[in-house]
Amino acid sequence: MGPIKTDRNDYQLSYESNDKKKSIMAKLGYKRVSSEDQSTDRQELPSDISFKNMYEEKVSAGGRTERVELADLLRRIEPGDEIHIYSIDRLARSLTDLTSIVDEMVDKGATVHFLKENLTFSSDKQDFAGKLMMQVLGAIAEFERCLIRQRQREGIEKAKRAGKYKGKPRTVDRGAVIKMLSAGVTPSQIAKLANIGVATVYRIGKEQSGIS
């Protein structure tokens, strides 16, 4: 009788100490974009994350209170879970929130993977260099967003000084204008009440009357 061949894949070998043995409970994913017209398709995560384990939302990361999916994910975490996120700016937009959320995940026993930055954090991995890198990247991202907002403000102020900035277009309550015209209110009075031009009032009146 020849020797029995054993497939190495039949066994899962563990070299961890008995008091710190850790098994993967669930593989979870988190995706986020800032607005409804954006897509999360470019945030590619491991293909073996099931649909029920994927948390996606379209909301600004300015505050945690509006991020329902993130809150559900944080409540669900159990020791041994793996959380995969495409990049650090998808999890948080400020350095304070970033470190707070990652610390909360790790404190609950999860391992956090940021794919784009190739960073991993867990309670049994004291990766001081990785944590420093996360803080540096988070600070740079926050600084860049501040610069963008500052440039936008400067651009608006410059346009205002040049008389080119009109702000958001005003919306006209056509129904209210028509009702006031029907009640005998003069176009000039309507213009003042509705904060619109007299010509706009006349145009709405003509359109309502079917006069081109």
Secondary structure, DSSP 8 states (H G I E B T S, - for coil): -------GGG-----S-GGG------EEEEEEESSTT--STTS---TTS-GGGEEEEES-TT-STT-HHHHHHHHH--TT-EEEES-HHHH-SSHHHHHHHHHHHHHTT-EEEETTTTEEEBTTB--HHHHHHHHHHHHHHHHHHHHHHHHHHHHHHHHHHTT----S-----HHHHHHHHHTT--HHHHHHHHTS-HHHHHHHHHHHHT--
